[in-house]
Each structure stands twice: as structure tokens, then as C-alpha cells.
Amino acid sequence: MLNALLVAFAVALAAPWSVGRLGRSAGWVLALLPAGLTLYLLSLGRGVAAGEPYAQRLAWVPQLGVELAFRVDGLALMFGLLITGIGTLVAIYAGGYLAGDRQLPRFYLLLFAFMAAMLGVVTSDDLILLFVFWELTSITSFFLIGYKHESEESRANALQGLFVTAGGGLAMLAGFVLLGSMAGTFRISELLASPAVLVEHPAYPAALVLVALGAFTKSAQWPFHFWLPNAMAAPTPVSAYLHSATMVKAGVYLLARLAPALGGTPQWFWLLTLVGVATVLGATALTLLQRDSKRLLAYSTIVALGTMVLLIGVGTPAAIKAMVVFLFAHALYKAPLFMTAGSVDHEAGTRDVTRLAGLGRKMPWTWLAAGLAGLSAAGLPPMLGFVGKELAYESLYGAPWLLAALVAAGAVLLLVAFLVAWVPFAGREARSPQAAHEAPPSMLVGPLVIAPLGLLFGLAPGLLQDGLMRPAAAAVLGEPYAFDLYLWHGLTPALFLSLLTVALGVAVAAGWRRWQPALRARFAAVRAGPVALYEGAWRALLRFAEVQTRVVQPDDLRHHLTIIVAFTVVLTGAVALWRDGLASALWAPAAAYLHEILYFAVILLATATVVRSHSRLVVITSLGVVGFGVAFVFVLFAAPDLAITQFLVDTLVVIIAALVLIRLPSSALRAEGGRDTRWLSGVIAIAGGALIAGLLLAVTGLPLDDSLTRFFEANSYPVARGRNIVNVILVDFRAVDTLAEVVVLAVAAAGVAALLRRRIAGRRDDAGAGRPESEGGDR
Amino acid sequence: MNSLILRLTTRPIIVVLLLISVFLLLRGHDLPGGGFIGGLVAAAAAALYAIAFGPTAAARLLRVRPELLVGWGMATTVVAGLLGMVAGREFLTGLWWVVAVGDQEIKLSTPLLFDVGVYLVVVGVVLRFVLSLEER
């Protein structure tokens, strides 16, 4: 499995290059990757069906108990097949949909990286590994949603999706760490084997809520549902892939995966069913306001996700059976519906269903696919969607309130199917913005392969039963579960509920053109609830950052330094005085030689010159003298490396500062206009200096812990073959620190170069009016 | 800066400075010196040259852009670390090869390579500062 994922990531990296080489056929060729992965997963299917999951384990961070552990059981297999199978067709579809797009190479890179990450999520058998892949899907989907990055709206929506899902991901990580410490292992299969340890642990509620937050944000559950419709800013292939079949189902996957370990408690039941039913009802209501085909599909996806979460929350064998069938059916109809909606948009130039009609004659194949998928989405026989819906009804006989919610949702799903699979195609042709043609083959293959599967599996659900559905349900339940799937359940209450759903749906759909404009006029502009909360929080955060930056990091370097030094003095000084170790140390008498006193006199004289002088050059060179004086002190106390460094740094600082000064306008040495605040600067500077001196004296007054010194003296030559301990520490014992510092230096250089370039460009733009930038610090 | 004295003395001085910088770099493991100090000396030499002959001449003398020095330096430090891993040890583990030249022993090692990387980064960073400020 690791190799398969590595190959997928490698192909993702190579994709941009191959798109350039292959031209228009790139989609067809690149689709070989997900197709190959599909076959690979199918080859694992026999073992999975026989109850022998595939497993692979490699050490990764053994110190933390984190492994590269993969496990493919029924649940992982079902998700994996959806990810790779639909991924194959989306890759082909995207080749047609985005043909000629300049960014197509980047698109395939992101799409395949996303696919590989998603496959990693569902096959990980280690919580931390799962989290890594989970975040990878968040990041790659951020780039995919923001694909049209020239558009402000698209960028904002991408950011919203990232904040919601990555924020939930952080909560989830905390939950994972809790789970890991509760159970003493991060391996998921071990967690599942010992549910009692987790459920009876006092931290169980916290872990449950944290993990659920991750799942709810990812799967767009109320109150985090709002990012999903906004993610429709992505190109249609992305919506078809991420927001129907894969990414948004990651949350459902996580809940299903951990159900045997965390489920079966009242907390689990209430949390999941309440959130699930709130999601179903909220999204059902919001669907009624939509006219854009993609947004209609997006809201109906949220309805479906809520249904799955609710069924996992109920957790009975019947509910889990319904969940896996419904999930599979949903992927099989939602992906083609998105694709055909995209084709209609691509050919006719609009997604507004009120402006589309009669395209069926021009786009017969697209209509065929959309119609088949629509029948399944509406839950009509003989489609797989019907089977899934019946099973869901059957499993909820004991909970009428949940049943009522699902019936309402089912009616609205039928409305959505009617609006995206019937309205644009039937009747007399409306005048669309573009003259429509049938979609190219690349955009027909996907829908025409996936949509009929809903019919095939609906007519013969037994095909799925042994290989896929039973193992998947068993994985969620934590024990084998034998069941059979039928299209026809007999004259059961579920059938009557289905009839009721259809009747309701037909009634809603028949009058849609009459009631929808009024409803829209009344509610479409209302921005209340979680979206408003999110937007308010977002604005408040930006505002806070702005104010805080203005106060703490003002543009004026002098204010900036004043704040830094004053804060240090007040906080550190307060602690030092409070602990009462400082005052006594300050006046410790010490003997000094004459030449030492001379050095200090030179330093003091130079300092006085710095303060008194009005010439910048004198100030800078005097500061250099101060630095040299300090370096001589280092020489006196036998620290040659330190002294050399101090000499060199001071030399270069004087050179660089002099170069900066040459460019400054002549008035910058004194505060422009305003009051003279030098006394304040003086007080703060003296306080800062006194604090550091006092701290040093206090520290040297303590008995010195020389265990480190002894360690380095003892080991420097025998172990690291160097006699210069300072250098050995830098390049060997603590080389990682040095590596990081090297990076810091490089970043500083990049920053300075960018600032200076901007300044020079600015000067060119407005002829010398640009403000001089301050020089960054040197080491 | 148009000063004859500066221009005349700069060339011999920077030759000496550059030699010293390499000397400091190489002896750093046993005696005061090392990549950071050596790099600062070399950077000071280049800064002197830039002041005496202008940034364009300094850039020409250098042949590569300072950013590239930074990049190569970072790459060198990472490679020095990875060599330890290639040998099956932890990242950044020191490896040593002692080569005998006549009656002298020369110690080649990955810590030395690491120090060379630090040297390059320091030179590149300081030169980036100096050249950016000197350019008009």
C-alpha cells in the first residue's frame, strides 16, 4: 500500500510535465494511474471478503509509537474503490472540461495529490498517519477550490473551506492524542479491539467531541455546513470528485471507522443523531432557496451526509447496513449528476435551472446519464438509491422523529433530481447564453459509466453483497454481519413511506416555479446563523490582528524597539524583583585590574559619544567602538571564538549601517516635528541595560552547574574529533540548531532583499516619496 | 567611493582576508575559527571590495548571485547531514576520513562539509545585504 501511495504521489508530481507532452489526450493517459490503483484495490478484495484484511506495518517514529501502518478492510476497500474508480473518470472528464486551460498541468498535480492523500486517509491504520493524510486532503482541496485564483470570491471560499476543515482537523488531532494516551497505542486496529478501555475512560467525552469536531467540519455537518456550497467555486470536476464522492465523506469515514471503539454509548448516539438530523433538516430547507444546479447538488450532498452521520449515530446493524448501501448509492449518483450539470454549464453557459430547458435533443447522451443518476437520487425503483433509502427507513422504525426528517429530506432530494436531471433537458428549448452541443466523449464517459451502475446494482444488489457491503458493514459494526440485499422488500411500512416521499416530492416539484420565487425573495438575502457567525469571527480576527499590529509593531522602528525593551524590562524585572534575588546581587563587590577598568572606561566614553553626537556617522562608529570594547572583554576572559565573532559582526554592522545611513533623508535622526522623546528612550534603555547587567550578576552569583562543560570537555575530542568545543557544538553536537539558524539567516536575507527591492521600485514609481525601510537585524 | 588609497590597498588586503577566511574555516574544528567566523571574514573582504570598486564590480568578481550562494550553502549543510543517513546512521552523524599527505594528516569529515555550507550561507547573506544597499 505504501508503494501504491508513493507511486500515486510520484505520478502527481510528474503530471504537469506529462500534460505538456501529451496535449489534448493527457486526461485519458493520466487516468491510467487511478485505474491502476482501482485494479490494485480490487486485487485486495478477495482477501477482504474472506475476512482477512490486507495489512502493512513499517516503523516511522518508533520513539512516539507512530507507524506507517496500513490496513484495508471492507470499509477501507469500499472508500478506496470509490476514490480511485470515480477518480479515474474524473481525470478523463477534467481533460475535456478544462481543455485548453493554461493551468491544467497544475490541476492534475493537485487532483492526484488529493487522490493519493484521500486513499491514505482510508487505508491508514495509525491515527497520526491518518491525521497527516487528512491535513493533506485539506491543503490540496484548498488549492483545488481556489483553482480560479484570479477571482476574489474563489480565493475567499477556498480560505473558508481551509479554515473550517483544518480547524476541525486540529481538534481531531487533539482527540487522537487523547485516544492514543488512553489506549496506549495509536494503531487503529488495536483501538477497535479494546473499546471498553476507551468508553469507560474519564476522558472519553472530551475525546469523542474532539474527534467528532474533525469529522463534522470535514463532512459539512451543521453548524459547519456552510463551506461546502461555497466550495462550488471550484471547477466542476473538483466538485464532482471532492464534494460528492470523496473528501466530504472523509468525516463519515472517520466516524464509521471509529464506531466500534467509540460508539454504542448514549453520548455517541445523541451527539451524532442530533447533529445529523439538524444537518438534514437545515440543508433540506436551504435547498429550497437554490437555483444554481451546482448549489442545489451541494445542499443535497449535505442532506445525504447528514443522513449518513445520523445512521452511524443510531448504530444498529440495520442502520449500518443502510448507511453503507446509501453511501455507495450516493457516490454513484452524485458524481454523474455533478458531471452532467458541469457539461450543461460548459455547453449552454449557465447553471441557473430557470434559464435552461429543452437541451435533451442536443445533448441526448448527457440526458441519459443525468436521467439515470436522477432516478437513483430521487430514490425511485429500480435504482440502488431506492434500495438505500428503503433500508434507511427500515432501520429507523423505532425513531419516528428521525423518520419524519428523512421523509422530508427524501422529498427534497427528488426535487433536486427533477431540477438538475429533468428541467434542463425536457420541453422546448430555452434561449441559453451559448449554442449548446453534445459534450465531447471525454465528458460523457464518466457519467455514462457511473450512472448505469446505479441501475445495475439496483436491479441486482446481490452483486455487491458479499464482496463489498457485508465486509464494509462488518468493519463498522466490529463484528461479522450476514445480510442479503434485495430490490423488492415486499409490502413493508418502508414502501409506504417511500410512496409518501415520492408524493410529497412530486407535489413540491410540480409547484416549484410558482412558490420558489416568492420564497427566494423572502429569504435569499438573509445571512443568519453559522455563516454570519463565521463571517463575524473572521472580521473580528482581522480587526484584532490589525489593531494589535499597530500597537505592538508600529511602522516606526523607534516605537517598535521601545515596546520590545519596555515589555522585557517590566515583565522580567518584575519577576526578578519579586523573587528577590536581584537586588542583593547587584552590589556584590568585586576586585578589578587596572587594564580591565580601562576597557570599561573606553566603552563608557564611546557610549556617551553615541548619546551626545548629532552626526549619524559618529553614532555608528562609536557603536562599533562599544562593540570592540566588549570583544576585548571576551578576549580578557578567554573566549576567543566569541571575541572573533564579535569583532567581525561589529565591523560588518558598521559597514551595513553606514550604507543604510547614506540613503536616509537627513532629518531622520531626530523625531520629525513632534515632541522630543529622547528622555523616554533614555530611561527605557538604561532600565534595559540595568536589567541585563543585574540578571548576569545574579546568575554568576549562583553556584555554576558545570555538568555540560564537563560533558563537552570529556567528549569533544574522543567522540567528535575536535578540540575547539565551540565549533564542535556548532557543527556536530547541536548541528540541527545550526541548520535551523542557517535557514533563519537565509530567510532574513530574502526578506531584506525583498524590502530593498520594493523600496527601490517604490522610489522609481513616485520619485523619491517612498519612506525608507528599516534595516533587518544581523546576527 | 573614489579614493585612490582605498583602491590601491583593497586588492592585496582582500587576497589576504580571503586566505585567512579559508584558513579559519579549515582549522575551526580544533582551534578558534569555523564556518561562521570564516564566512564573516570573507564577507567583510567582499564588502570592502564593493565599497572600493562599486557593487557592479563586486558582483562581477563574485560571478554568482549571493542568493545562489545561500541556496548552495543550505544544500551543502543538508547533504552533509544526509551523508550520515546514507551510512546508515542518524541524520547529521559525523563521518570521518583521515587522509595521509606526506607526514601530515588531513581530516576530511561531514562536519567540515557542514561548516563549508555555513560558510557559504554567511557569505551569501551578508553580501545580499551589502549589495542590495549599494545598488542604486
Boltz contact constraints between the chains, C-beta under 6 A:
constraints:
  - contact:
      token1: [A, 640]
      token2: [B, 32]
      max_distance: 6.0
  - contact:
      token1: [A, 641]
      token2: [B, 32]
      max_distance: 6.0
  - contact:
      token1: [A, 644]
      token2: [B, 32]
      max_distance: 6.0
  - contact:
      token1: [A, 644]
      token2: [B, 37]
      max_distance: 6.0
  - contact:
      token1: [A, 645]
      token2: [B, 37]
      max_distance: 6.0
  - contact:
      token1: [A, 648]
      token2: [B, 40]
      max_distance: 6.0
  - contact:
      token1: [A, 651]
      token2: [B, 44]
      max_distance: 6.0
  - contact:
      token1: [A, 652]
      token2: [B, 44]
      max_distance: 6.0
  - contact:
      token1: [A, 652]
      token2: [B, 126]
      max_distance: 6.0
  - contact:
      token1: [A, 655]
      token2: [B, 47]
      max_distance: 6.0
  - contact:
      token1: [A, 656]
      token2: [B, 129]
      max_distance: 6.0
  - contact:
      token1: [A, 659]
      token2: [B, 133]
      max_distance: 6.0
  - contact:
      token1: [A, 722]
      token2: [B, 29]
      max_distance: 6.0
  - contact:
      token1: [A, 722]
      token2: [B, 30]
      max_distance: 6.0
  - contact:
      token1: [A, 723]
      token2: [B, 30]
      max_distance: 6.0
  - contact:
      token1: [A, 724]
      token2: [B, 29]
      max_distance: 6.0
  - contact:
      token1: [A, 724]
      token2: [B, 30]
      max_distance: 6.0
  - contact:
      token1: [A, 724]
      token2: [B, 31]
      max_distance: 6.0
  - contact:
      token1: [A, 727]
      token2: [B, 28]
      max_distance: 6.0
  - contact:
      token1: [A, 727]
      token2: [B, 29]
      max_distance: 6.0
  - contact:
      token1: [A, 727]
      token2: [B, 34]
      max_distance: 6.0
  - contact:
      token1: [A, 731]
      token2: [B, 111]
      max_distance: 6.0
  - contact:
      token1: [A, 731]
      token2: [B, 114]
      max_distance: 6.0
  - contact:
      token1: [A, 731]
      token2: [B, 115]
      max_distance: 6.0
  - contact:
      token1: [A, 732]
      token2: [B, 94]
      max_distance: 6.0
  - contact:
      token1: [A, 732]
      token2: [B, 111]
      max_distance: 6.0
  - contact:
      token1: [A, 735]
      token2: [B, 92]
      max_distance: 6.0
  - contact:
      token1: [A, 739]
      token2: [B, 77]
      max_distance: 6.0
  - contact:
      token1: [A, 742]
      token2: [B, 74]
      max_distance: 6.0
  - contact:
      token1: [A, 742]
      token2: [B, 77]
      max_distance: 6.0
  - contact:
      token1: [A, 742]
      token2: [B, 121]
      max_distance: 6.0
  - contact:
      token1: [A, 745]
      token2: [B, 121]
      max_distance: 6.0
  - contact:
      token1: [A, 745]
      token2: [B, 125]
      max_distance: 6.0
  - contact:
      token1: [A, 746]
      token2: [B, 70]
      max_distance: 6.0
  - contact:
      token1: [A, 746]
      token2: [B, 74]
      max_distance: 6.0
  - contact:
      token1: [A, 749]
      token2: [B, 70]
      max_distance: 6.0
  - contact:
      token1: [A, 749]
      token2: [B, 125]
      max_distance: 6.0
  - contact:
      token1: [A, 749]
      token2: [B, 128]
      max_distance: 6.0
  - contact:
      token1: [A, 752]
      token2: [B, 129]
      max_distance: 6.0
  - contact:
      token1: [A, 753]
      token2: [B, 128]
      max_distance: 6.0
  - contact:
      token1: [A, 753]
      token2: [B, 132]
      max_distance: 6.0
  - contact:
      token1: [A, 756]
      token2: [B, 132]
      max_distance: 6.0
